[in-house]
C-alpha cells in the first residue's frame, strides 16, 4: 500500500473517531439511576470490581481521617448535594496534603486534607464535591474507559499500517493523536462536571460564587508557586494538549459567568467547615509545611490569616515554614511568628516550645525556661516532658 | 585518552551501586570513624546516605546508620533540591518552590528529631511520622536524644521505630531501627539496641 493512501485512510479513521463521543447523553451512556449496580457481564462491572477493592483499602487506610465532627459534616454535605444519590455515595476524608477530591464509579468519594485547608467555606468545599458527584452520576469513568479503549484500538491498527511505510514518525502519529483525543474527552467530562456540579451546589442552597472562588484561590496559589514563570507555564501548547483538566482560568471564568446569572440563596448557606475542622486542622497545616513548597504554603497561610478564628495555628505553621527553610534571617522571622502564635487564639502548645528552643539557642536561657514552663502547662502529658525537665534543671 | 578513561569511569560508577553483603557476628567497621559490634548475622548495604542492615528484609525490619552528616546537608542526597535542580533552569534563574530540609549544627534536640522525621516522612511518600517519645540519651558517650516514632507508608503496614541522635564534632550521627509494628519491630529490637549501644565514634 502506498504511504499516501495509508495516510488518507488513517486520517479518515481518526476523524471518524473524533466524533464518536461527546459528553452528556450523546455519549450513549445514560446517567446512573439511584441504587444502580452494573450487570456482571459488562465491562462496567469490571471497573466497579476494581473500585470496590480500592474502596476497601481506603476504608481501612491508616491515613483515613476518622474525626467524628468532620465526617458528620462531609456526610451531610454529600447528601445535600447528591439528593437522589444520597444512599449510593460513601464519602471518605483522607490525610493527603494536596488539593484534590475523587469520585469512584461505585460511589466512593474521597476528600483530601489539602482541599479541606484550601476551602474557606462549606460552600467552596461543596463546589468541589458537587463536581465529583457529577462524575459519578454521569458515569464518566466508564465513558473515559471506553473512549480510551476505542482510541488506542484505532491507534494500534493505524500504527501498524503506518509501520509498513518504514517511517517511524508515521507509525507514531496515530498514538499521539489518540492521546490528544483521550485527553480532550477527559477535559469535556470535566467541563460537564463543573456545570452540573454548579447546579447541584445552587440546588442545595450553597453560595453560587463559591465554585469560581475556589478556582480563583487555586490559581492564585499556583501563581505564587511559579512566580514570574507562571504565564509561560500555563500557556504551553503541549501542556494543554495532554492536560486531563481544562485550565484553571477557563474554569474560574465559566463558573463566574454561571454565578452571575444565578440568584443568591434566600437563606444564608450553612458554613460549618471551620468548626468541623477544629480537631484536625493543625495536623493538616503541618502536613502542608512538610511538603516543603515554601511559596505556595506561605501564600496559603497568609490568605487564611485574613479572617481565621484560630490564627494561633496559622502563625505556628508560618513559623515552622520559615524555621524549616532556615535561610538568612528566617530564624528571627520564625520566632516572631511563634511569639504571635503564643498570644493568639488556638495557639498549639508546641509554639511555646519553639520560642523556648530558639531563645535557648540564642543564649537567652531564663526567657527560654519561662516558655518551657508555659509549654508544660499547656501540654502536661507531652511525650518530651523528660527532655523539658532536663532543660529546666540545667 | 577518552577510551582509556571510559572503563575506569564505568568501574567507578558500578562500584557505587553496592550490593547486599552478609554481616557476620563480630566487630564491623562502618567507616573510618564508626564501628559497631553485632552478635547476630545481618544483611547489609551501604550507599552515599549511610548503611542499612536488616534481618528479615528491608521492608520488614531495618537498622539505619546515618554517620557524620555535615552542617547544611540533607539526610538523603536526593532531597537536596538546590543541588539536584537542573543546571539550565538555574541559568534561567528559575528556582523550584521546594525547601531542602537541612541539618544545622546549632539545632536543638527537638529540631534534630523533627529534621529526621520530616526527611523520613518525605522519603516514605509525604506521610506523617509521629514522634511518640523523646528523652535525653547518649551515643557512644556523646550527649544526644533518644526518640520513638511510628508511621504508616503507602503499603498500609504500620511501622514502629526508635533512634538515637547526637552531634559529634559538628556532625550529626543518627542510628535508628524500625520494623513492622505487628511483628518485626519487637522481634529484632533487642539486637538492634545491642548494636546501637556498641557504636564507637572516633572524634577528629
Interface residues (C-beta under 8 A of the other chain):
Chain A: X57 X60 X61 X62 X63 X95 X96 X97 X225 X226 X229 X283 X287 X290 X291 X292 X293 X294 X295 X296 X323 X324 X325 X326 X353 X357 X360 X361 X383 X384 X386 X387 X390
Chain B: X81 X94 X97 X98 X99 X100 X101 X102 X104 X106 X108 X109 X110 X111 X118 X121 X122 X126 X127 X128 X131 X132 X133 X134 X135 X136 X145 X152 X156 X158
